[in-house]
Amino acid sequence: MIDAHRQPSYRVRMDWGPTGAAAVAAAGGVAVVVDVLSFTTTLSVAMDAGITVYPFGWKDERAEAYAAERDAVLARGRSVRDGVSLSPATVRAASGVDRLVLPSPNGSAISFGLADSGATVVGASLRNATAVARSLAATDRPVAVVAAGERWPDGTLRPAVEDLWGAGAVLAALVDLGATGLSPEARMAEAAYRAVADRVADELHACASGRELVDAGFATDVAIAAETDTSDVVPVLRGDAFVAG
C-alpha cells in the first residue's frame, strides 16, 4: 500500500469500497461505513426498532449457518418477497425480530472486514448522518468515512453517487460542528452533498441505483433511504454485532 493513499496527513479521510476502507481506516480511529441503498439504511431502521444486527460478508450457505449460531433471523435478498430482506421496508414491517444477520457484498462486507482492524466501526446513512457526526465531533481520533459503492457484474467496484452523498452528509455535518483537517477526498464528498442537500430525495430517486430499485418495484426503499436525519441512533460494531452507540 502506497502511504499517500492512506491520507495520513489528514485527520478526516474518505475513500471507496473494501480496499479503500483498509487503506484509510486507522487502528484506534473511527471508520464510518456508508451504504445508502441499502445496507446502512436498513441497519438504521433495524436499530430504531431495537434490533441487534450482525453484518456478514457472504449471501450463501455460510450466512445460514452464521445466523443459526446466533439464533438470529437471516435477511434474504430482495428477490424474496416474503419475510425480512435487505429491503429496509421489510425490516420496518417486521415484528418479533430481536437479532438479524444482514449480509451484503458492499456495506455489510466492509463492516465485517473492518471488525478486526482496531478501528471503531460505525454505520451511517442519510437517515442518521447528523447523529453520527455529533458522535464524532468530540473525538480527536482519525476518522475514515468509507463510501461502500456497488458492484459491476464482473465484481469490480462501481462508485455509487448515493454513497458519495451519504458520506458527504456526515462530513458536511461534521464541518458544521467545527471539524477541520479534512483530506481533499473528504472535502470533495462534502461539496457533493451540499450541492444536492436541498433536493436529495429527488436526486436519490433519479440516480442509477435509485432508478434500478424503483424499476424493480422497490420505490419505498428509496423513499426510506431519503429520510434525512430522521434517526438519532448511531450503530456501533461491538464484537460481531451492531448495537446502539
N, C-alpha and C positions, 0 to 999 in steps of 0.2 A: 504494500500500500504506500503510495506516494504521500509524504507527510502533509503537503499542502492540501490534499484532498480531505484531510480531517478538519480543515478550517481551524487550526489550533490557535490562531491569533485572536479569535473571537469567542466571547462567552456564549452568544446565542447563534446557533448554526442551523442550517436547513439542508436536507438532501432527499433523495428519492429511493424508494424500494429497499429490499433487504440488504443489498450491497452498500447503498448509501447509509443505511442505518448503522451497519457495522463500522463504517468509516467515521461517522461524526458522533456516535454515542460514546461518551467517556465514562469509564468506571468512576463511580462516585457522583456522576452527574444525573440529569433527568432526560429521558428520551420520551418525547411526545409523539405517539403514533396517530396518524390521521388517515382514515379510510371512509370518506363520506358516503359512498354508495357501494357497500353499506356497513362494513364491519363495525366501525366505531359509532355510527349512528344507532345500529341495533344494540350495541353494547350500552350506550347511554339510556336507551329505552328500557333495557333489562335492569339496569342499575336503579333507574327511577322506581321500578316495581319491586326493588329489594332482592333481585335475583343475583346469585353468585355466578359469575361467568368464567369458564375455563377456555382460553384460546387454544387452538390446536392447528398444526400446520398442514394437515392432510385430510382430504374428504374421501376416505376409503374405509376398509375394514379396520384399520388401526384406530380410526375415530370411534367406531362402535365399541371396541374393547376399552378405549380410554374413558368413554362415558360410563360404561358398565362398572369400571373400577371405582368411579366417583359417585355412583348412584345418581347420575345426572341424566337429564334429557339431552339427546343429541339433536342439534338443529340440522335439518336437511337442506338440500339445495332448493332454490326457488321453484324448480320444475315440479316438486312435490307440493301439491296444492292443499293437502290436509296436514294439520299439525304445525309444529314450530319449525321455522326455517331461518335462513339468513335475512329474510324479509323482516324489517322492523315492525311492519303491520301485524305479522303473525305473533310476534313477541308481545306486542301491546294487547292483543286479543286473548293471549293465553291465560289460563288460570291453573293454580296448583303446581306451578313450576318454581322450585327453590334453587336448583342448580342446573346450569345449561352449558353444554360444550358447544362452542361456536367456531367451527372450522371455516377457514377461508384461505386461499393461496396468497392473499395480499396482507391486509392489516393484521389478521389473526396470526398468520405465519411469521410476520415481522415481530409481533409481540412475543410469540412463543420463542423465536430465535434470540431475542434480547434478554430472556429470563435469567440467563446465567452470565450476563455481560458485566454485572456490577453496577449498572445504571438502574435508577428507579424508572419503571415503565408506566406511562400514563396514557390513557385513551382519550382522544379529543375529536370532536366533530363540530359542525356549525351549531349544534344544539347546546353545547356546553363550553364553547370557545372562551368566553369571558371568565367563567368559573375556573377553567384550567389556568388561564393567565393569572388570575388572582392568586392561585395556589403557587405559582412560580415567582410571583413578584417579590417575595421576601427572601428568596434564596440567592446566594452568590455562587451557587454551583453552576457548572456548564450546562446549558440547555440545548438539546438537539431536537428539532422538530422534523419529523420524517413524514413526507407525503408518500403514501403507500403506492399509488398508481394502480394500473390494471395490467393485464397480460394479453399480448397478442396471441393468436393461435399457435405460434411456434414457441411460446413460453417466454419470449423476451418482454422487457418492461415497456408498457405503454404509459407514458406520463399522462395523467388524467387531470384535466383542469379543475374538476371539483375538489380534488385533494390539494391542489395548489391554493384554491380559495380557502379551504378549511384550515390549512397550515397558516395562511396569511391572516385569517381571522384571529387565531391565537396570538400571532406575532403583533398584529395591529393593536389588540387589546393590551398586550404586554408593554408595548411602546407607550400607549396612552397612560399606563400606570407608572411610567417613568423609566422603563428599562432602556439601557444603552448597550453598546458592544455587539450589535448585530453584524453578521457577515453580509457581504453583498448578496449572497444567495437568499438569506433570510429577509433582507430589505426588498428584494425582488418579489418574494411571496407576499410580504406586507402590502406592497404597492398594488399587486394584482388583486388582492381582496378589496382594498379601498376603492379601486376602480369600479367594482360591481356591488359594493355593500348596500346601496340603496335599491338594488333590483336583483339581489342574489337569488331569490326564489325563481324568478323568470329565467335567469341565466342557467340555473341548475336544471330546469326542465328542458332548456334549449340545447345544452351541451351534448356531446356524443353519448356519454354514459347515461345521462338523463333520458335522452331520446330512446336509447336502447331499452331501458326499463319501461318507459311509457308505452312503447310499441309492443312490448311483451305482456302488457296488462298490469304493470306494477306502478302506475302513476301515484298511488297512495304512498309508496315507499319514498319516492322523490319528494313528495309534499312533506313527509315526516322529516326527511333529511334537511329540508329548508326551514325548519322551526328554529330559527337562530336565537340562541341564548334563552331557551325555554327550560333548560335544566341546570341546576346548581350542583349536580353530583359530579365528582372528579374520580373516575375509575383508576385505581392504582393496582398494579400487579403485585400481589403478595404471594410468594411461592409460585404455585401454578394457577392461581385464580385472581381475577379482578374483584376487588372489593371497593367500597366507597371510602375515598381518602379524605 
